[in-house]
Amino acid sequence: MKLKLDLHSIFSSGNAIETALREVLDEAIEKKAEYVEIIPGKGSGQLKKSVLRFLEKNYKGRFHRIEKDDKNFGRLFVHFRWK
């Protein structure tokens, strides 16, 4: 299972972004998803940095690794490893 979250429509609302991130990551953990694709968009990179800080602060240890897409700067993959 793979989940996807596109932040384009809520990019200017910090609370909505955190809520959406929590919902998709909690769903991924509950359903043991392979990974979550998060699309913060290209822009200035501030939203991407904010997403990365959020992941490190709130979900560190719950995901296996974060992959930054080398072909598309505006996309991240949060990989999980389940036993």
C-alpha positions as CSV (number, residue, x, y, z in Angstrom):
1,M,0.0,0.0,0.0
2,K,1.2,3.4,-0.9
3,L,-0.3,6.7,0.3
4,K,-0.1,10.2,-1.3
5,L,-0.5,13.7,0.1
6,D,-0.5,16.7,-2.1
7,L,0.0,20.0,-0.1
8,H,-0.6,22.4,-3.0
9,S,-4.1,23.3,-2.0
10,I,-3.3,24.0,1.7
11,F,0.3,25.4,1.4
12,S,-0.5,28.6,3.2
13,S,-2.2,27.1,6.3
14,G,0.2,25.8,8.8
15,N,-2.4,24.0,11.0
16,A,-4.0,22.4,8.0
17,I,-0.6,21.1,6.8
18,E,0.2,19.6,10.2
19,T,-3.3,18.0,10.4
20,A,-3.0,16.5,6.9
21,L,0.5,15.2,7.6
22,R,-0.6,13.6,10.9
23,E,-3.6,12.0,9.2
24,V,-1.7,10.5,6.3
25,L,1.2,9.3,8.5
26,D,-1.1,7.8,11.1
27,E,-3.0,6.0,8.4
28,A,0.3,4.7,6.9
29,I,1.3,3.4,10.3
30,E,-2.1,1.8,11.0
31,K,-2.3,0.1,7.6
32,K,1.4,-0.7,7.4
33,A,1.9,1.2,4.2
34,E,5.1,0.8,2.2
35,Y,5.6,4.5,1.9
36,V,3.9,7.9,1.8
37,E,4.5,10.3,-1.1
38,I,4.3,13.9,0.1
39,I,4.2,16.7,-2.5
40,P,5.1,20.0,-1.0
41,G,5.8,21.5,-4.5
42,K,8.9,23.2,-5.8
43,G,8.4,26.9,-4.8
44,S,11.1,28.4,-2.5
45,G,11.6,25.1,-0.6
46,Q,10.3,26.5,2.7
47,L,7.3,24.2,2.8
48,K,9.5,21.2,2.1
49,K,11.9,22.2,4.9
50,S,8.9,22.6,7.2
51,V,7.6,19.1,6.3
52,L,11.0,17.6,7.0
53,R,11.2,19.4,10.4
54,F,7.7,18.2,11.2
55,L,8.7,14.6,10.4
56,E,11.9,14.6,12.4
57,K,10.2,16.2,15.4
58,N,7.0,14.2,15.5
59,Y,7.6,10.9,13.7
60,K,11.3,10.2,14.2
61,G,11.7,6.5,14.8
62,R,8.4,5.6,13.3
63,F,9.6,5.7,9.7
64,H,12.6,4.0,8.1
65,R,13.9,6.8,5.9
66,I,13.0,9.9,3.9
67,E,13.9,9.9,0.3
68,K,14.1,13.2,-1.6
69,D,13.2,12.6,-5.3
70,D,16.3,13.5,-7.4
71,K,14.2,13.9,-10.5
72,N,11.5,16.1,-8.9
73,F,12.6,18.6,-6.2
74,G,9.0,19.1,-5.0
75,R,8.4,15.5,-3.8
76,L,9.4,13.4,-0.8
77,F,8.9,9.7,0.0
78,V,8.6,8.6,3.6
79,H,9.5,4.9,3.7
80,F,8.4,2.4,6.4
81,R,9.9,-0.9,7.2
82,W,7.6,-3.4,8.9
83,K,8.6,-6.7,10.6
